[in-house]
Every structure is written in structure tokens, then in C-alpha cells.
Amino acid sequence: MRDVYVLTAAQALSASGMMTMTLLGGILGSQLAPSPGLATLPISCVILGLALSTIPAALVMQRIGRRRAFIASALLASVAACVIAWAVVRQDFVLLCASALVLGSNLAFQLQHRFAAAECVRPGQVSTAISLVMVGTLIAAALGPQLALALKDIVPGHEYAGSFIGVAALCLATALVLVAYREPAGRMAHAAGGTTRPLAAIVRQRSFVTAVLAGVVSYAVMSFIMTATPISMHVHDHHSDKATAWVIQSHLIAMYAPSLFSGRLIARIGVPAGMTAGLVLMLACVFVSVSGRDLMHYWWGLVMLGVGWNLLFVAGTALLTTTYQPAERFRAQAVNEFSVFGTQAAASLLAGPAIHALGWRDMNLAALLPLAAMALALLVPLVQRSRNSRA
């Protein structure tokens, strides 16, 4: 488990930097964008950078190994964070978005930490290893927003530029920590020489489709609502930036705190039950969010969204690792990551126009559509098993 802990530490550092963009991207966009509908574009660029980098990240890791790829990506992210700080100083919206795109590409590598952790343990420990890496993001959720606010004024006259100087330092520290990561060479050699099925045969499996859909729905709904929250709270409803930071921080903690137990819980109750619990909580988020716009409506809605996301995503990832052989992992993971984060990018891009065109209530109601699709995917196997048992 040594390397799982190294990956957890790297996740804590690198994700702390990304939390800063989650908190400040919409606020900076509101200040610098030429129109209100583009306010969430910096966050969307991060997610777009992630989506565009999912397949290249898998190919790079297959070619040079996870360790070298992780380190190189963290160093590039450190440079991108410095450019974002410069964009804030220059009040340059285009430069902000362009550097956010590069920063987002690091997420494609960072999110592979969970697959790297799964490769370091026995099959029965996979969900626990995945949840441990996500505990690193819990630490980031607790520290990242507070660090961003603490450093926001260190560049005189340029609020929030200092926050991204802090991000650059965190990404550099991530690269240093990852020097200690050791890839499981024996399994990698086996994977390189193993037999593979056609990609079409892998992706046609019902379990693969369900696993990918769990990731798609959990990330798309979470991103759609979370991206719009700072705009709705701070810009439309005039809650303070500290109150907005508290809600976002609470949401991020709710996303990752369940990782302390969700892996073991899912191993005990089973993947379908874990997915169902996550789906129910995400539905509850929608109904709380449409019931009012006071601070506690935002807080409860975002907390339930976070816990629901965790259960649905961890269960989906655990299921995904059962659908491919070691030699097939990079291709299968690339399809999953592109599907999940491509959809997330689209959801994030839609969040800005949606919050302005539809308003907070109606955009939450729109999130019911993908949640209904996930519910259908979980119900169909149950109905078929019931019919088979009666036959």
C-alpha cells in the first residue's frame, strides 16, 4: 500500500490547486468576461482541457509509464498556474481561459491516480485503494479554498493573483512527491504482453456501459450545478465571497469525506446498491436546491450533491475495473475518461448560459434528465432478473 499512500499525497497537493480554480474561476470570469454568459468559461476551459487530454494522457502513460507522465504533467500545471496569475494581473480574459485550458490538461493525468492505485493492490482491495486516493482530494477540499483566500492579496492591487502563485507551488510539490512513486513493474510487464479483445467487444459489455454511465452522470450533474453555484450565490443573490467559499468548500468536503468509508461500504453492500444510494442523494440535491435560495438551501443542496457524487462515482469506477484485462486497461480507461469528462466539459460550458437564461431553479430541474437515465440503467437489470426468476 506504500505507493497508494504516495499517490494519495500527490492527489492532496495537486487537487488543492484545482480547488482554487473551482472557487475562483467563476468569480474571475464575472470580473473579466466581456459578457455575463461567459462568466463560467474559465472553469469550462479547465474541464475542456481535461476532456481533450484524456486519450493523449492514456497514450503517453502507455508509452513512457505513469510515473514520468504524472511528474511531467504536474510541472506543466505549475507553469500554467503562473500564467493564470499573470492573466489576473493583466486583466486578460483570453489569457486566463487559455492557461486554464492547459491547467485542465493536468486533471487528465491527476484523475488517473485512482487507476494507478488500483494496479498497486489485490483485486479485493480495489475499491479501498480508489477511495484512499480520493481521501487526498478530501484534504485538498479542506485546505485548497482556505489557502486560495489567504493568498488572494499577496500581489498588491491584483486580487486573487496570489492564489494562483500558491497553485503553482502546490503543483511543483506534487511533482516532487511523485518521484517516490514506483510502478508495479511485474504487472506492467504482464499487461504489455497479454492478449487483448477488440475495443468494440469491451465497450459493448453491459457492465462497461453502466460503469461509464455512472461516471458520466455523476460528473455531468455535479459539474453543471457546482459550476453555476458561485455565480448564483455571489453574483445573483449577493451572498459574500466567504459564504460562497464555505458552500463550495463544504461541497468539496462532502464529495471526498465519504471516501473514508465508501470503498468498504460499496465492497459490503455491492456496486448496484452503492450506485442507487448515490443517485438518490443527487436527486435530493435537486429538490432542495429548487425549494429556496437562502444560504442553507445552497449548503444542503451542495452537500447532498457531493455525497451522492462520491457514491455513484466510486461504485462506477470499481465496476469499470472488472470489465477489462490488464493488457486492455489503457484503451478501456481512455474511453471511460473521454466519455465522462467530455460530457462534463459540455455540462460546464452549458452552466454559464443556463444560469443566466433559465435561472437557478430551472437549471436544477434540467439536471433531472441525466439522473433519470441513470435510474433507468439501474432498473433494467433488476426487471430482467425478476422476469428470469419467474420464467
Protein Blocks (a to p, Z undefined) as FASTA:
>chain_A
ZZmmmmmmmmmmmmmmmmmmmmmmmmmmmmmpmbfklmmmmmmmmmmmmmmmmmmmmmmm
mmnojklmmmmmmmmmmmmmmmmmmmmmnopaklmmmmmmmmmmmmmmmmmmmmmmmmmp
cfklmmmmmmmmmmmmmmmmmmmmmmmmmmmmmpghighklmmmmmmmmmmmmmmmmmmp
ccdfklmmmmmmmccddfklmmmpmklmmmmmmmmmmmmmmmmmmmmmmmmmmmmnopaf
klmmmmmmmmmmmmmmmmmmmmmmmmmnojklmmmmmmmmmmmmmmmmmnoccfklmmmm
mmmmmmmmmmmmmmmmmmmmmmpcfklmmmmmmmmmmmmmmmmmmmmmmmmmmmmmnomm
lmmmmmmmmmmmmmmmmmmmmmmmmmmmmZZ
